[in-house]
Amino acid sequence: MNNNTSLYLLLVVTFILTIRSASSISCYQCNSTDIKYQFLCGEFMDTHVDELSAQPCLENNANYCIKLVGYHEGRFGVRRFCSVHNLDDRCEFSNIISGDERDYRTCVYTCSSDGCNGSSLVKSFRYLTGICFLPLFRRLLL
């Protein structure tokens, strides 16, 4: 192979890899009603555990990550998945169990960046903890 052929082959492979990676979003994909994920896939999950990480979506044209909290398919829990549809951010209250006077809340959260359907509370807590220690670090540096 000459240098031009090698360069051409390298460009083609790079182009193909770029298209593949650009067309796939990575989302957390779990269900808290699944025995394997019942403690890992809660509403406020820790996104830094080895057993659960954002995975590339297998659905064609999946551009959104969804986090559903509440009642879904006959069960209460949390479900994280990929979607080709933007389901918006919304919460609904409904009396879903016959004879029960309580209203139950079901919320859907939609986002469009890799791993965005993890727990925002855990990330916010770490961010706020860092901000709280900022004055201490500032004093140490001065």
N, CA and C atoms as a LAMMPS dump frame, in Angstrom:
ITEM: TIMESTEP
0
ITEM: NUMBER OF ATOMS
426
ITEM: BOX BOUNDS ff ff ff
-5.0000000000000000e+02 5.0000000000000000e+02
-5.0000000000000000e+02 5.0000000000000000e+02
-5.0000000000000000e+02 5.0000000000000000e+02
ITEM: ATOMS id mol type element x y z
1 1 1 N 0.831 -1.178 0
2 1 2 C 0 0 0
3 1 3 C 0.875 1.241 0
4 2 1 N 0.49 2.181 -0.827
5 2 2 C 1.236 3.431 -0.82
6 2 3 C 0.622 4.398 0.2
7 3 1 N 1.249 5.521 0.375
8 3 2 C 0.806 6.494 1.377
9 3 3 C -0.579 7.054 1.085
10 4 1 N -0.909 7.274 -0.2
11 4 2 C -2.222 7.808 -0.562
12 4 3 C -3.331 6.823 -0.223
13 5 1 N -3.105 5.552 -0.488
14 5 2 C -4.098 4.522 -0.19
15 5 3 C -4.301 4.402 1.315
16 6 1 N -3.238 4.426 2.075
17 6 2 C -3.325 4.345 3.531
18 6 3 C -4.081 5.541 4.097
19 7 1 N -3.796 6.715 3.587
20 7 2 C -4.473 7.928 4.033
21 7 3 C -5.96 7.865 3.703
22 8 1 N -6.276 7.413 2.489
23 8 2 C -7.667 7.288 2.068
24 8 3 C -8.411 6.303 2.969
25 9 1 N -7.812 5.161 3.257
26 9 2 C -8.42 4.149 4.116
27 9 3 C -8.646 4.7 5.523
28 10 1 N -7.677 5.416 6.034
29 10 2 C -7.797 6.021 7.352
30 10 3 C -8.936 7.032 7.395
31 11 1 N -9.073 7.839 6.363
32 11 2 C -10.16 8.82 6.3
33 11 3 C -11.527 8.15 6.236
34 12 1 N -11.651 7.081 5.467
35 12 2 C -12.925 6.367 5.346
36 12 3 C -13.319 5.744 6.692
37 13 1 N -12.381 5.098 7.359
38 13 2 C -12.664 4.479 8.657
39 13 3 C -13.041 5.545 9.677
40 14 1 N -12.335 6.646 9.715
41 14 2 C -12.638 7.742 10.638
42 14 3 C -14.032 8.294 10.365
43 15 1 N -14.378 8.463 9.105
44 15 2 C -15.693 8.967 8.731
45 15 3 C -16.801 8.028 9.194
46 16 1 N -16.621 6.742 8.983
47 16 2 C -17.623 5.751 9.395
48 16 3 C -17.784 5.746 10.914
49 17 1 N -16.694 5.795 11.64
50 17 2 C -16.763 5.817 13.101
51 17 3 C -17.421 7.09 13.614
52 18 1 N -17.196 8.197 12.949
53 18 2 C -17.807 9.464 13.333
54 18 3 C -19.309 9.41 13.137
55 19 1 N -19.75 8.875 12.016
56 19 2 C -21.188 8.766 11.759
57 19 3 C -21.845 7.87 12.794
58 20 1 N -21.267 6.756 13.112
59 20 2 C -21.842 5.815 14.082
60 20 3 C -21.949 6.442 15.457
61 21 1 N -20.904 7.117 15.905
62 21 2 C -20.931 7.69 17.238
63 21 3 C -21.855 8.895 17.308
64 22 1 N -21.997 9.624 16.212
65 22 2 C -22.858 10.796 16.217
66 22 3 C -24.328 10.414 16.198
67 23 1 N -24.671 9.241 15.699
68 23 2 C -26.071 8.863 15.568
69 23 3 C -26.618 8.157 16.802
70 24 1 N -25.806 7.92 17.801
71 24 2 C -26.253 7.163 18.953
72 24 3 C -26.048 7.955 20.237
73 25 1 N -27.107 8.078 21.004
74 25 2 C -27.023 8.71 22.307
75 25 3 C -26.862 7.593 23.347
76 26 1 N -26.205 7.882 24.427
77 26 2 C -26.05 6.904 25.506
78 26 3 C -26.925 7.314 26.673
79 27 1 N -27.718 6.376 27.172
80 27 2 C -28.645 6.651 28.268
81 27 3 C -28.53 5.572 29.342
82 28 1 N -28.932 5.915 30.55
83 28 2 C -29.104 4.891 31.57
84 28 3 C -30.346 4.104 31.184
85 29 1 N -30.25 2.765 31.261
86 29 2 C -31.35 1.907 30.852
87 29 3 C -31.565 0.867 31.944
88 30 1 N -32.549 1.13 32.799
89 30 2 C -32.808 0.222 33.906
90 30 3 C -34.245 0.394 34.376
91 31 1 N -34.672 -0.538 35.194
92 31 2 C -36.016 -0.521 35.747
93 31 3 C -35.919 -0.957 37.208
94 32 1 N -36.408 -0.132 38.114
95 32 2 C -36.285 -0.454 39.542
96 32 3 C -37.132 -1.652 39.947
97 33 1 N -38.056 -2.069 39.104
98 33 2 C -38.849 -3.262 39.422
99 33 3 C -38.13 -4.545 39.023
100 34 1 N -37.02 -4.402 38.29
101 34 2 C -36.176 -5.545 37.936
102 34 3 C -35.306 -5.885 39.148
103 35 1 N -35.318 -7.136 39.565
104 35 2 C -34.588 -7.568 40.758
105 35 3 C -33.11 -7.193 40.679
106 36 1 N -32.541 -7.185 39.473
107 36 2 C -31.125 -6.858 39.295
108 36 3 C -30.833 -5.388 39.608
109 37 1 N -31.795 -4.504 39.354
110 37 2 C -31.572 -3.072 39.501
111 37 3 C -32.419 -2.417 40.591
112 38 1 N -33.131 -3.18 41.392
113 38 2 C -34.083 -2.57 42.312
114 38 3 C -33.459 -1.569 43.272
115 39 1 N -32.224 -1.764 43.675
116 39 2 C -31.581 -0.825 44.589
117 39 3 C -30.668 0.163 43.856
118 40 1 N -30.299 -0.135 42.635
119 40 2 C -29.418 0.741 41.867
120 40 3 C -30.18 1.782 41.057
121 41 1 N -31.389 1.461 40.657
122 41 2 C -32.137 2.298 39.721
123 41 3 C -33.253 3.061 40.423
124 42 1 N -32.979 3.591 41.591
125 42 2 C -33.982 4.374 42.299
126 42 3 C -34.089 5.773 41.721
127 43 1 N -34.993 6.547 42.287
128 43 2 C -35.191 7.909 41.794
129 43 3 C -33.921 8.74 41.934
130 44 1 N -33.187 8.549 43.019
131 44 2 C -31.967 9.316 43.269
132 44 3 C -30.764 8.39 43.253
133 45 1 N -30.518 7.749 42.124
134 45 2 C -29.443 6.77 42.015
135 45 3 C -28.07 7.436 41.948
136 46 1 N -27.074 6.699 42.362
137 46 2 C -25.692 7.156 42.251
138 46 3 C -25.184 6.737 40.881
139 47 1 N -24.86 7.702 40.041
140 47 2 C -24.444 7.405 38.67
141 47 3 C -22.983 6.991 38.581
142 48 1 N -22.309 6.84 39.71
143 48 2 C -20.896 6.461 39.702
144 48 3 C -20.668 5.031 40.177
145 49 1 N -21.681 4.189 40.098
146 49 2 C -21.504 2.79 40.477
147 49 3 C -21.121 1.988 39.246
148 50 1 N -20.298 0.98 39.441
149 50 2 C -19.801 0.192 38.307
150 50 3 C -20.881 -0.661 37.648
151 51 1 N -21.869 -1.09 38.423
152 51 2 C -22.88 -2.01 37.891
153 51 3 C -23.846 -1.345 36.905
154 52 1 N -23.932 -0.028 36.942
155 52 2 C -24.902 0.661 36.101
156 52 3 C -24.243 1.882 35.469
157 53 1 N -24.209 1.917 34.156
158 53 2 C -23.635 3.062 33.46
159 53 3 C -24.476 3.359 32.223
160 54 1 N -24.333 4.554 31.702
161 54 2 C -25.054 4.916 30.483
162 54 3 C -24.539 4.05 29.336
163 55 1 N -25.462 3.493 28.573
164 55 2 C -25.136 2.6 27.463
165 55 3 C -25.661 3.185 26.154
166 56 1 N -24.975 2.921 25.038
167 56 2 C -25.48 3.394 23.741
168 56 3 C -26.866 2.8 23.468
169 57 1 N -27.746 3.628 22.944
170 57 2 C -29.107 3.184 22.634
171 57 3 C -29.09 2.313 21.382
172 58 1 N -29.829 1.241 21.417
173 58 2 C -29.882 0.315 20.29
174 58 3 C -30.983 0.676 19.303
175 59 1 N -31.97 1.479 19.736
176 59 2 C -33.051 1.879 18.853
177 59 3 C -32.513 2.823 17.788
178 60 1 N -32.975 2.656 16.554
179 60 2 C -32.583 3.568 15.479
180 60 3 C -33.158 4.943 15.754
181 61 1 N -32.343 5.957 15.573
182 61 2 C -32.738 7.353 15.722
183 61 3 C -33.163 7.742 17.137
184 62 1 N -32.74 7.017 18.142
185 62 2 C -33.039 7.407 19.525
186 62 3 C -32.209 8.639 19.855
187 63 1 N -32.881 9.736 20.132
188 63 2 C -32.212 10.996 20.422
189 63 3 C -32.492 11.502 21.833
190 64 1 N -33.278 10.751 22.597
191 64 2 C -33.679 11.218 23.915
192 64 3 C -33.474 10.142 24.968
193 65 1 N -33.153 10.601 26.162
194 65 2 C -33.099 9.737 27.336
195 65 3 C -34.298 10.101 28.201
196 66 1 N -34.962 9.097 28.731
197 66 2 C -36.172 9.303 29.52
198 66 3 C -35.976 8.746 30.925
199 67 1 N -36.482 9.47 31.91
200 67 2 C -36.566 8.988 33.286
201 67 3 C -38.03 9.087 33.677
202 68 1 N -38.629 7.955 33.979
203 68 2 C -40.034 7.892 34.366
204 68 3 C -40.104 7.476 35.831
205 69 1 N -40.771 8.253 36.654
206 69 2 C -40.882 7.981 38.087
207 69 3 C -42.356 7.897 38.44
208 70 1 N -42.774 6.769 38.993
209 70 2 C -44.17 6.629 39.418
210 70 3 C -44.764 5.318 38.947
211 71 1 N -45.994 5.393 38.481
212 71 2 C -46.756 4.211 38.088
213 71 3 C -46.62 3.989 36.587
214 72 1 N -46.152 2.796 36.2
215 72 2 C -45.97 2.482 34.785
216 72 3 C -46.132 0.987 34.59
217 73 1 N -46.948 0.62 33.619
218 73 2 C -47.182 -0.787 33.273
219 73 3 C -47.563 -1.627 34.491
220 74 1 N -48.438 -1.091 35.317
221 74 2 C -48.966 -1.842 36.448
222 74 3 C -48.089 -1.905 37.681
223 75 1 N -47 -1.146 37.718
224 75 2 C -46.087 -1.164 38.868
225 75 3 C -45.62 0.238 39.213
226 76 1 N -45.258 0.42 40.487
227 76 2 C -44.634 1.658 40.93
228 76 3 C -43.125 1.487 40.875
229 77 1 N -42.432 2.514 40.446
230 77 2 C -40.975 2.436 40.414
231 77 3 C -40.38 3.495 39.516
232 78 1 N -39.14 3.26 39.118
233 78 2 C -38.394 4.171 38.256
234 78 3 C -37.934 3.389 37.033
235 79 1 N -38.084 3.991 35.886
236 79 2 C -37.626 3.361 34.651
237 79 3 C -36.833 4.389 33.852
238 80 1 N -35.658 3.992 33.399
239 80 2 C -34.811 4.835 32.559
240 80 3 C -34.618 4.123 31.226
241 81 1 N -34.786 4.868 30.113
242 81 2 C -34.707 4.226 28.811
243 81 3 C -34.431 5.245 27.706
244 82 1 N -34.192 4.722 26.505
245 82 2 C -33.964 5.528 25.304
246 82 3 C -35.299 5.722 24.591
247 83 1 N -35.395 6.821 23.841
248 83 2 C -36.626 7.06 23.098
249 83 3 C -36.336 7.847 21.825
250 84 1 N -37.139 7.587 20.808
251 84 2 C -37.063 8.381 19.588
252 84 3 C -37.972 9.603 19.708
253 85 1 N -38.82 9.639 20.743
254 85 2 C -39.783 10.728 20.928
255 85 3 C -39.42 11.589 22.133
256 86 1 N -39.638 12.875 22.009
257 86 2 C -39.482 13.796 23.118
258 86 3 C -40.781 13.743 23.926
259 87 1 N -40.725 13.222 25.14
260 87 2 C -41.923 13.094 25.974
261 87 3 C -42.111 14.292 26.898
262 88 1 N -41.265 15.31 26.751
263 88 2 C -41.312 16.525 27.568
264 88 3 C -41.082 16.213 29.039
265 89 1 N -41.169 17.223 29.866
266 89 2 C -41.084 17.078 31.317
267 89 3 C -42.466 17.387 31.87
268 90 1 N -43.044 16.42 32.555
269 90 2 C -44.386 16.647 33.098
270 90 3 C -44.67 15.67 34.229
271 91 1 N -45.534 16.092 35.116
272 91 2 C -46.022 15.221 36.183
273 91 3 C -47.542 15.202 36.127
274 92 1 N -48.093 14.049 36.388
275 92 2 C -49.545 13.894 36.407
276 92 3 C -49.947 13.229 37.707
277 93 1 N -51.053 13.661 38.246
278 93 2 C -51.618 13.047 39.444
279 93 3 C -52.901 12.349 39.041
280 94 1 N -53.029 11.094 39.446
281 94 2 C -54.237 10.356 39.081
282 94 3 C -54.539 9.286 40.118
283 95 1 N -55.795 8.934 40.187
284 95 2 C -56.251 7.859 41.05
285 95 3 C -56.238 6.603 40.195
286 96 1 N -55.168 5.84 40.282
287 96 2 C -54.965 4.722 39.367
288 96 3 C -55.362 3.377 39.947
289 97 1 N -55.588 3.354 41.256
290 97 2 C -55.957 2.097 41.894
291 97 3 C -57.42 2.183 42.306
292 98 1 N -58.211 1.297 41.791
293 98 2 C -59.646 1.291 42.06
294 98 3 C -59.909 1.16 43.559
295 99 1 N -60.758 2.051 44.08
296 99 2 C -61.113 2.015 45.492
297 99 3 C -60.17 2.797 46.39
298 100 1 N -59.046 3.244 45.87
299 100 2 C -58.075 4.018 46.652
300 100 3 C -58.373 5.504 46.453
301 101 1 N -58.487 6.245 47.544
302 101 2 C -58.826 7.667 47.444
303 101 3 C -57.613 8.548 47.169
304 102 1 N -56.423 8.011 47.291
305 102 2 C -55.214 8.811 47.081
306 102 3 C -54.92 9.017 45.606
307 103 1 N -54.338 10.167 45.308
308 103 2 C -53.823 10.429 43.965
309 103 3 C -52.343 10.096 43.953
310 104 1 N -51.895 9.454 42.904
311 104 2 C -50.501 9.072 42.772
312 104 3 C -49.846 9.931 41.701
313 105 1 N -48.593 10.285 41.928
314 105 2 C -47.851 11.139 41.011
315 105 3 C -46.979 10.273 40.099
316 106 1 N -47.03 10.577 38.819
317 106 2 C -46.145 9.962 37.839
318 106 3 C -45.491 11.091 37.062
319 107 1 N -44.147 11.083 37.019
320 107 2 C -43.411 12.141 36.325
321 107 3 C -42.551 11.55 35.217
322 108 1 N -42.454 12.28 34.133
323 108 2 C -41.612 11.92 33.002
324 108 3 C -40.638 13.067 32.78
325 109 1 N -39.362 12.728 32.645
326 109 2 C -38.329 13.721 32.375
327 109 3 C -37.605 13.31 31.099
328 110 1 N -37.471 14.239 30.165
329 110 2 C -36.827 13.977 28.878
330 110 3 C -35.598 14.864 28.742
331 111 1 N -34.512 14.298 28.238
332 111 2 C -33.297 15.077 27.997
333 111 3 C -32.605 14.518 26.758
334 112 1 N -31.596 15.232 26.272
335 112 2 C -31.013 14.832 24.991
336 112 3 C -29.491 14.84 24.963
337 113 1 N -28.857 14.577 26.092
338 113 2 C -27.4 14.448 26.088
339 113 3 C -27.011 13.132 26.752
340 114 1 N -25.826 12.659 26.465
341 114 2 C -25.375 11.367 26.983
342 114 3 C -25.47 11.289 28.5
343 115 1 N -26.131 10.245 28.991
344 115 2 C -26.218 9.98 30.424
345 115 3 C -27.035 10.979 31.215
346 116 1 N -27.858 11.765 30.555
347 116 2 C -28.577 12.839 31.236
348 116 3 C -29.763 12.351 32.065
349 117 1 N -30.162 11.096 31.929
350 117 2 C -31.314 10.601 32.692
351 117 3 C -30.903 9.9 33.981
352 118 1 N -29.737 10.252 34.482
353 118 2 C -29.311 9.784 35.809
354 118 3 C -30.004 10.62 36.856
355 119 1 N -29.499 10.623 38.039
356 119 2 C -30.104 11.374 39.119
357 119 3 C -29.521 12.762 39.209
358 120 1 N -30.348 13.761 39.036
359 120 2 C -29.869 15.139 39.142
360 120 3 C -29.586 15.509 40.591
361 121 1 N -30.244 14.867 41.543
362 121 2 C -30.038 15.189 42.953
363 121 3 C -28.629 14.828 43.392
364 122 1 N -28.144 13.667 42.998
365 122 2 C -26.795 13.25 43.377
366 122 3 C -25.773 14.206 42.792
367 123 1 N -25.935 14.589 41.53
368 123 2 C -25.011 15.525 40.91
369 123 3 C -25.085 16.89 41.589
370 124 1 N -26.294 17.355 41.921
371 124 2 C -26.458 18.64 42.588
372 124 3 C -25.822 18.624 43.965
373 125 1 N -25.968 17.521 44.684
374 125 2 C -25.384 17.408 46.012
375 125 3 C -23.867 17.524 45.942
376 126 1 N -23.253 16.856 45
377 126 2 C -21.794 16.931 44.853
378 126 3 C -21.356 18.339 44.473
379 127 1 N -22.118 18.993 43.621
380 127 2 C -21.812 20.355 43.217
381 127 3 C -21.917 21.299 44.414
382 128 1 N -23.004 21.178 45.184
383 128 2 C -23.191 22.038 46.351
384 128 3 C -22.14 21.783 47.414
385 129 1 N -21.741 20.527 47.593
386 129 2 C -20.689 20.21 48.547
387 129 3 C -19.392 20.902 48.15
388 130 1 N -19.067 20.884 46.885
389 130 2 C -17.864 21.559 46.4
390 130 3 C -17.913 23.056 46.638
391 131 1 N -19.077 23.661 46.412
392 131 2 C -19.234 25.093 46.632
393 131 3 C -19.071 25.443 48.112
394 132 1 N -19.573 24.592 48.999
395 132 2 C -19.47 24.838 50.436
396 132 3 C -18.016 24.881 50.901
397 133 1 N -17.158 24.08 50.292
398 133 2 C -15.757 24.036 50.691
399 133 3 C -14.9 25.073 49.964
400 134 1 N -15.473 25.782 49.01
401 134 2 C -14.725 26.765 48.244
402 134 3 C -14.093 27.849 49.12
403 135 1 N -14.818 28.437 50.099
404 135 2 C -14.17 29.447 50.961
405 135 3 C -12.974 28.877 51.739
406 136 1 N -13.052 27.643 52.17
407 136 2 C -11.943 27.022 52.896
408 136 3 C -10.719 26.892 51.996
409 137 1 N -10.919 26.437 50.761
410 137 2 C -9.801 26.315 49.834
411 137 3 C -9.22 27.687 49.488
412 138 1 N -10.086 28.673 49.407
413 138 2 C -9.623 30.023 49.084
414 138 3 C -8.71 30.546 50.178
415 139 1 N -9.082 30.294 51.445
416 139 2 C -8.252 30.731 52.576
417 139 3 C -6.913 30.015 52.583
418 140 1 N -6.936 28.735 52.243
419 140 2 C -5.696 27.962 52.226
420 140 3 C -4.734 28.448 51.137
421 141 1 N -5.297 28.905 50.015
422 141 2 C -4.462 29.353 48.9
423 141 3 C -3.902 30.746 49.125
424 142 1 N -4.563 31.544 49.936
425 142 2 C -4.096 32.921 50.157
426 142 3 C -3.01 33.011 51.183
